[in-house]
Amino acid sequence: MGATLSNATSVPQTRKAPIGSPLAPVPIVTMTERAVVKATAVLAERGRPEGLLRVFVVGGGCSGHQYGMSIADRADEDDSVFEVEGSVRVVVDRDSVPMISGAEIDYVEDPMKSGFTIYNPNPVAASGCGSSFQTASNPGIPGSCA
């Protein structure tokens, strides 16, 4: 669904490993250099430079699923944990992994919008506004577009 950008950074990860476990080079997602820089800055601005960037998928939207991002203090037992360029630790919950594996996180800033964007190869359908999606293995339950 999205393009692979030339400045994408390979992201090693560990499946089902709590923080402190060894990291293995098996990518779930990649992050562009812009996304790494912005995520590092956001963590510092929020006074949580040691925090983790949690990336997840929740039900909702016109097509069934939506992306979410938040700052976490720790990973849960079943989370996949990976580190990007030694500066950003990312966690993805077990249920979200199959829906975003192979995705790329970018940070976009232009006159119309700014924010993190996820280019995901897994959706088989997406809403017209581009804010929700469904995958072949998990279509979700579409809701209203608000």
C-alpha positions as CSV (number, residue, x, y, z in Angstrom):
1,M,0.0,0.0,0.0
2,G,2.9,2.4,0.6
3,A,6.1,3.0,-1.1
4,T,9.4,1.9,0.4
5,L,11.5,5.1,0.8
6,S,15.2,5.1,0.0
7,N,16.1,6.4,3.5
8,A,14.3,3.5,5.3
9,T,16.2,2.1,8.2
10,S,16.1,-1.7,8.9
11,V,14.6,-2.4,12.3
12,P,15.6,-5.4,14.3
13,Q,13.1,-6.9,16.7
14,T,12.5,-9.6,19.2
15,R,9.2,-11.5,19.3
16,K,7.5,-12.0,22.6
17,A,10.4,-10.6,24.6
18,P,10.2,-8.2,27.5
19,I,12.5,-5.2,27.7
20,G,16.0,-6.3,28.6
21,S,15.9,-9.4,26.4
22,P,18.4,-9.8,23.6
23,L,17.3,-8.2,20.3
24,A,17.3,-10.3,17.2
25,P,17.6,-9.0,13.6
26,V,14.1,-10.0,12.4
27,P,12.2,-6.8,11.2
28,I,8.5,-6.3,11.9
29,V,8.5,-2.7,10.5
30,T,11.0,-0.2,9.3
31,M,11.3,3.5,10.1
32,T,12.5,6.2,7.8
33,E,15.3,8.5,9.1
34,R,12.7,11.3,9.5
35,A,10.5,9.1,11.7
36,V,13.5,8.1,13.9
37,V,14.5,11.8,14.3
38,K,10.9,12.9,15.1
39,A,10.2,9.9,17.5
40,T,13.4,10.7,19.4
41,A,12.5,14.3,19.6
42,V,8.9,13.6,20.8
43,L,10.2,11.3,23.6
44,A,12.7,13.9,24.7
45,E,10.0,16.7,24.6
46,R,7.7,14.7,26.7
47,G,10.4,14.1,29.3
48,R,10.6,10.4,28.5
49,P,13.8,9.8,26.5
50,E,13.9,6.2,27.8
51,G,10.2,5.6,26.8
52,L,9.1,3.3,24.1
53,L,7.0,4.1,21.0
54,R,4.0,1.7,21.1
55,V,2.6,1.0,17.6
56,F,-0.8,-0.8,17.5
57,V,-3.9,-1.6,15.5
58,V,-7.4,-1.1,17.0
59,G,-10.8,-1.8,15.6
60,G,-12.8,1.0,14.1
61,G,-13.0,3.4,11.3
62,C,-14.9,3.0,8.0
63,S,-12.9,-0.2,7.0
64,G,-12.4,-2.0,10.3
65,H,-9.0,-1.2,11.7
66,Q,-7.1,2.0,12.6
67,Y,-3.4,2.6,13.6
68,G,-2.5,4.0,16.9
69,M,0.8,5.2,18.5
70,S,1.5,6.1,22.1
71,I,4.4,6.4,24.5
72,A,4.9,3.4,26.9
73,D,7.1,3.1,29.9
74,R,7.5,-0.7,29.5
75,A,6.6,-3.6,27.2
76,D,4.0,-6.2,28.1
77,E,5.1,-9.9,28.2
78,D,3.7,-10.8,24.8
79,D,4.9,-7.6,23.0
80,S,7.5,-7.7,20.2
81,V,10.3,-5.2,21.0
82,F,12.8,-3.8,18.7
83,E,15.3,-0.9,18.6
84,V,16.0,1.5,15.8
85,E,19.5,2.9,15.4
86,G,20.1,2.6,19.1
87,S,17.8,5.5,19.8
88,V,14.1,4.5,19.6
89,R,12.7,1.4,21.2
90,V,9.4,0.3,19.5
91,V,6.8,-2.2,20.9
92,V,4.1,-3.9,19.0
93,D,1.5,-6.1,20.7
94,R,1.0,-9.7,19.6
95,D,-2.4,-9.1,17.9
96,S,-1.1,-6.1,15.8
97,V,2.0,-7.9,14.5
98,P,0.3,-9.8,11.7
99,M,-1.6,-6.7,10.5
100,I,1.5,-4.4,10.3
101,S,4.4,-6.8,9.6
102,G,6.4,-5.3,6.7
103,A,5.1,-1.8,7.2
104,E,7.2,1.4,7.2
105,I,6.7,4.2,9.6
106,D,7.5,7.7,8.2
107,Y,7.1,11.2,9.5
108,V,5.4,13.6,7.0
109,E,5.4,17.3,7.3
110,D,3.8,19.5,4.6
111,P,1.4,22.4,4.3
112,M,-1.6,20.1,4.5
113,K,-0.7,17.8,7.4
114,S,2.1,16.6,9.6
115,G,2.5,13.4,11.6
116,F,3.5,9.8,11.6
117,T,2.3,7.8,8.6
118,I,2.3,4.0,8.3
119,Y,2.8,2.5,4.8
120,N,1.4,-1.0,5.2
121,P,1.6,-3.7,2.6
122,N,-1.1,-5.9,4.3
123,P,-4.4,-4.1,3.7
124,V,-6.8,-5.5,1.0
125,A,-9.2,-2.6,1.5
126,A,-8.9,0.9,2.9
127,S,-11.3,3.8,3.6
128,G,-11.6,6.6,1.1
129,C,-10.1,9.0,3.6
130,G,-7.1,6.6,4.2
131,S,-7.5,6.4,8.0
132,S,-8.7,2.8,8.3
133,F,-8.1,-0.5,6.6
134,Q,-8.7,-4.2,6.6
135,T,-6.5,-7.2,6.0
136,A,-7.3,-10.5,4.3
137,S,-6.8,-12.5,7.5
138,N,-8.6,-9.9,9.7
139,P,-11.2,-7.7,8.2
140,G,-12.3,-6.1,11.5
141,I,-15.7,-4.6,12.0
142,P,-16.3,-1.4,10.0
143,G,-17.8,1.5,12.0
144,S,-18.9,5.0,11.0
145,C,-16.6,7.5,9.5
146,A,-16.5,10.5,11.8
